[in-house]
Amino acid sequence: MQRLAFYIVYPLLKLISILPFPLLYFISDIVFVLVYTLFGYRKKVVKANLKLAFPEKTEQERKKIERRFYKHLCDLIFEAIKSMHISEENLKKRFQFENIETISAFEKQNKNIVLMLSHYGNWEWVFIMQSFIESKGYGIYKRLKNKHFDKLVKEIRAKFNTELITTKETIEILTESKRNNELSISGFISDQSPKPQKAFHWNEFMGVYVPVHTGAELIAKRFDSPVVFAAIDKVKRGYYTCTFKTIAVNSSEYEDYEITDEFLKLTEEQIRKKPELYLWTHKRWKHRKKRD
């Protein structure tokens, strides 16, 4: 069944990926009408999330954010598909780094870097940074249930020297990497919601007390890696910038969860600036509780 689903969908994805951007965004506009107006994909989740995160805003203000978010979401989906075919040159024009020298400086010190990101802007294109740096890229991810699509996603990332590894593989692979004196940069999307029974840390995120992923901090401290935050911004449709902000230089010197809390703070700053660029369809606040 997995193979059948893949062979049915893959040709369509391949066709979409070769379309020029103007046509791609024309289709995205049509899909927006279907997803937002006709089907209302996860509208209840989005409305609930926005109300939790922005209780001070009026319903009309939240409605405006909601609509802008869905337009961005549709673009993001097609941009992700475009990754199958987009050239390195084109991607470099569309996703630019304001201060890549931040990463280069750590490389000169033979430091293996932990990069923390959130579901904001277009995190799918950040892997083009591999074209500007020396480090081997590792993306920590959750394996897709369909092994054929999982393989496809890995192949797309591999085009730009990024290897996807699961959380269970992370310590073993990064230990081997360090043993081989390989410079590495490991990317963690750390704003997801862990299961409460597996959470080591809780804190406020957008004013709501929630469990927080601490895996990136754990890895950084284990290998005494500097931690860098990737702040992504959308300049205009199809064009993004990324600014690196150093959270920690010597991670082992920080108190437990101090690095994680700083990541949450930086993520929240982004969201409050341009809330429509955050992924409001995922249930980030489903395990919330009152602070003790």
C-alpha positions as CSV (number, residue, x, y, z in Angstrom):
1,M,0.0,0.0,0.0
2,Q,2.8,2.4,0.8
3,R,4.5,1.7,-2.5
4,L,1.2,2.2,-4.4
5,A,0.5,5.5,-2.6
6,F,4.0,6.7,-3.5
7,Y,3.8,5.8,-7.2
8,I,0.4,7.5,-7.4
9,V,1.5,10.8,-5.8
10,Y,5.2,11.0,-6.9
11,P,4.5,11.8,-10.6
12,L,2.3,14.7,-9.5
13,L,5.0,16.0,-7.1
14,K,7.6,15.8,-9.8
15,L,5.4,17.7,-12.3
16,I,4.8,20.4,-9.8
17,S,8.5,20.7,-8.9
18,I,9.5,21.6,-12.5
19,L,6.9,24.4,-12.8
20,P,8.2,28.0,-12.8
21,F,7.6,30.0,-9.7
22,P,4.9,32.3,-11.1
23,L,2.8,29.4,-12.2
24,L,3.6,27.6,-8.9
25,Y,2.2,30.6,-6.9
26,F,-0.8,30.9,-9.2
27,I,-1.7,27.3,-8.2
28,S,-1.0,28.1,-4.6
29,D,-3.6,30.9,-4.7
30,I,-6.1,28.4,-6.0
31,V,-5.2,25.9,-3.3
32,F,-5.5,28.6,-0.7
33,V,-9.2,29.2,-1.6
34,L,-9.8,25.4,-1.4
35,V,-7.9,24.8,1.8
36,Y,-9.0,28.0,3.7
37,T,-12.5,28.8,2.4
38,L,-13.9,25.6,1.1
39,F,-12.4,22.8,3.3
40,G,-11.3,24.9,6.3
41,Y,-8.3,22.6,6.9
42,R,-7.5,22.6,10.7
43,K,-9.3,25.9,11.2
44,K,-10.4,25.0,14.7
45,V,-6.8,24.2,15.7
46,V,-5.5,27.4,14.2
47,K,-8.3,29.6,15.8
48,A,-7.7,27.9,19.2
49,N,-3.9,28.4,19.0
50,L,-4.2,32.0,18.0
51,K,-6.6,32.7,20.8
52,L,-4.2,31.1,23.3
53,A,-1.2,33.0,22.0
54,F,-2.8,36.3,21.4
55,P,-5.7,36.7,24.0
56,E,-5.1,40.5,23.9
57,K,-6.0,40.8,20.2
58,T,-9.5,41.2,18.9
59,E,-11.2,38.5,17.0
60,Q,-10.9,40.6,13.8
61,E,-7.1,40.9,14.4
62,R,-6.7,37.2,14.9
63,K,-8.8,36.6,11.7
64,K,-6.4,38.7,9.7
65,I,-3.4,36.7,11.0
66,E,-5.3,33.4,10.3
67,R,-5.9,34.4,6.7
68,R,-2.3,35.5,6.1
69,F,-1.1,32.3,7.7
70,Y,-3.0,30.1,5.3
71,K,-1.7,32.0,2.3
72,H,1.8,31.5,3.6
73,L,1.2,27.8,4.4
74,C,0.0,27.1,0.8
75,D,3.2,28.8,-0.5
76,L,5.3,26.8,1.9
77,I,3.9,23.5,0.7
78,F,4.6,24.3,-2.9
79,E,8.1,25.7,-2.0
80,A,8.8,22.4,-0.3
81,I,7.8,20.4,-3.4
82,K,9.9,22.8,-5.5
83,S,12.9,21.6,-3.5
84,M,12.9,18.4,-5.6
85,H,13.9,20.3,-8.7
86,I,15.2,23.8,-7.7
87,S,18.7,24.6,-8.7
88,E,21.4,25.5,-6.2
89,E,21.8,28.9,-7.9
90,N,18.1,29.7,-7.7
91,L,17.8,28.6,-4.1
92,K,20.8,30.8,-3.1
93,K,19.0,33.8,-4.6
94,R,15.8,33.0,-2.7
95,F,17.2,32.0,0.6
96,Q,20.0,34.3,1.7
97,F,22.1,34.4,4.9
98,E,22.8,37.7,6.5
99,N,25.8,36.6,8.6
100,I,27.1,33.3,7.5
101,E,30.4,34.3,9.1
102,T,28.9,33.4,12.5
103,I,29.0,29.8,11.4
104,S,32.4,30.1,9.7
105,A,34.0,31.6,12.8
106,F,33.0,28.4,14.8
107,E,34.3,26.2,12.0
108,K,37.7,27.9,12.2
109,Q,37.8,26.9,15.9
110,N,37.0,23.3,14.9
111,K,33.7,23.5,16.7
112,N,30.8,21.2,15.9
113,I,27.6,23.4,16.0
114,V,24.1,22.8,17.1
115,L,21.6,24.8,15.1
116,M,18.2,25.4,16.6
117,L,15.2,26.3,14.5
118,S,11.4,26.7,14.8
119,H,8.5,26.0,12.4
120,Y,8.7,29.6,11.2
121,G,9.2,31.1,7.7
122,N,10.6,28.5,5.4
123,W,12.6,26.1,7.5
124,E,12.6,23.7,4.6
125,W,15.1,25.7,2.6
126,V,17.7,26.4,5.3
127,F,19.7,23.4,4.2
128,I,21.1,25.5,1.3
129,M,23.5,26.9,4.0
130,Q,25.6,23.8,3.2
131,S,26.7,25.5,0.0
132,F,28.4,28.2,2.1
133,I,30.1,26.3,4.9
134,E,32.5,23.4,5.4
135,S,30.6,21.4,8.0
136,K,28.7,18.3,7.3
137,G,25.0,18.9,7.9
138,Y,22.8,16.6,10.0
139,G,19.1,17.2,10.3
140,I,17.4,15.5,13.2
141,Y,13.9,14.5,12.2
142,K,11.1,12.0,12.8
143,R,11.1,9.2,10.2
144,L,8.1,9.3,7.9
145,K,5.7,6.3,8.1
146,N,5.8,5.8,4.3
147,K,9.4,4.5,3.7
148,H,9.3,5.6,0.1
149,F,8.5,9.2,0.9
150,D,11.0,9.1,3.7
151,K,13.7,8.0,1.2
152,L,12.6,10.8,-1.2
153,V,13.0,13.5,1.6
154,K,16.4,12.2,2.5
155,E,17.5,12.3,-1.2
156,I,16.4,15.9,-1.5
157,R,18.4,17.0,1.5
158,A,21.4,14.9,0.4
159,K,21.7,17.1,-2.7
160,F,23.2,19.8,-0.5
161,N,25.3,17.6,1.8
162,T,22.7,17.3,4.6
163,E,22.0,13.9,6.1
164,L,18.7,13.3,8.0
165,I,19.0,11.2,11.1
166,T,16.4,10.2,13.7
167,T,16.6,11.2,17.4
168,K,17.6,7.6,18.3
169,E,20.5,7.7,15.9
170,T,21.8,11.2,16.9
171,I,24.2,10.5,19.7
172,E,25.8,7.4,18.0
173,I,26.2,9.2,14.6
174,L,27.6,12.5,16.1
175,T,30.0,10.5,18.4
176,E,31.3,8.7,15.3
177,S,31.5,12.0,13.4
178,K,33.6,13.6,16.2
179,R,35.8,10.6,16.4
180,N,36.5,11.0,12.7
181,N,37.4,14.6,13.2
182,E,34.5,15.6,11.0
183,L,33.2,19.2,11.3
184,S,29.4,19.0,11.7
185,I,26.4,21.2,12.2
186,S,23.3,19.5,13.5
187,G,19.9,21.1,13.0
188,F,17.0,20.7,15.5
189,I,13.5,22.0,15.1
190,S,12.9,22.4,18.8
191,D,9.4,24.0,19.1
192,Q,7.4,20.8,18.9
193,S,5.3,19.4,21.8
194,P,6.8,16.4,23.6
195,K,4.6,14.0,25.5
196,P,4.2,15.2,29.1
197,Q,5.5,11.9,30.5
198,K,8.7,12.3,28.5
199,A,9.3,16.0,29.2
200,F,12.2,17.0,31.4
201,H,11.3,20.7,31.3
202,W,8.2,23.0,31.2
203,N,8.1,26.7,30.6
204,E,5.9,29.5,29.2
205,F,5.7,29.8,25.4
206,M,3.6,32.6,24.1
207,G,2.2,33.0,27.6
208,V,1.2,29.3,28.0
209,Y,2.9,26.8,30.3
210,V,3.9,23.8,28.1
211,P,6.4,20.9,28.0
212,V,9.5,21.7,26.0
213,H,11.9,19.6,23.9
214,T,15.4,19.7,25.4
215,G,17.2,17.4,23.0
216,A,19.2,20.1,21.2
217,E,20.5,21.4,24.6
218,L,21.3,17.8,25.7
219,I,23.4,17.2,22.5
220,A,25.1,20.6,22.8
221,K,26.2,20.0,26.3
222,R,27.3,16.4,25.6
223,F,29.7,17.6,22.9
224,D,30.2,21.1,24.4
225,S,29.0,22.6,21.1
226,P,28.1,26.2,20.5
227,V,24.4,26.7,19.9
228,V,23.2,29.0,17.2
229,F,19.6,30.1,16.5
230,A,18.4,30.5,12.9
231,A,16.1,33.5,12.7
232,I,14.3,33.2,9.4
233,D,12.3,36.1,7.9
234,K,10.2,36.4,4.8
235,V,11.2,39.3,2.6
236,K,8.6,38.8,0.0
237,R,6.8,35.9,-1.7
238,G,9.4,33.2,-2.4
239,Y,12.3,35.1,-0.8
240,Y,13.7,34.6,2.7
241,T,16.6,35.7,4.8
242,C,18.3,33.9,7.7
243,T,20.2,35.6,10.5
244,F,22.2,33.6,13.0
245,K,22.1,34.5,16.7
246,T,24.5,32.8,19.0
247,I,22.8,31.4,22.1
248,A,25.8,29.7,23.7
249,V,29.5,29.4,23.0
250,N,30.5,26.9,25.7
251,S,27.3,25.0,26.3
252,S,28.6,23.0,29.2
253,E,28.9,26.2,31.3
254,Y,25.2,26.9,31.1
255,E,22.6,26.0,33.7
256,D,20.2,23.2,32.8
257,Y,17.5,24.4,30.4
258,E,19.0,27.9,30.1
259,I,19.8,27.3,26.4
260,T,16.3,25.9,25.8
261,D,14.6,28.8,27.4
262,E,16.6,31.3,25.3
263,F,15.5,29.4,22.2
264,L,11.9,29.8,23.3
265,K,12.4,33.5,23.9
266,L,13.9,34.0,20.4
267,T,11.2,32.0,18.8
268,E,8.5,34.0,20.6
269,E,10.1,37.3,19.4
270,Q,9.8,36.1,15.8
271,I,6.2,35.1,16.2
272,R,5.1,38.3,17.8
273,K,6.8,40.3,15.0
274,K,5.2,38.3,12.1
275,P,2.7,35.8,13.5
276,E,1.5,34.7,10.1
277,L,4.8,32.9,9.4
278,Y,4.5,30.4,12.3
279,L,3.0,26.9,11.8
280,W,-0.3,27.4,13.6
281,T,-1.8,24.1,12.3
282,H,0.2,21.9,14.7
283,K,-1.0,21.4,18.2
284,R,1.8,23.0,20.0
285,W,-0.2,23.8,23.1
286,K,-2.2,20.6,23.5
287,H,-0.4,19.6,26.7
288,R,-0.6,22.9,28.5
289,K,-1.3,23.3,32.2
290,K,-1.3,25.9,34.9
291,R,2.1,26.9,36.3
292,D,2.7,25.6,39.9
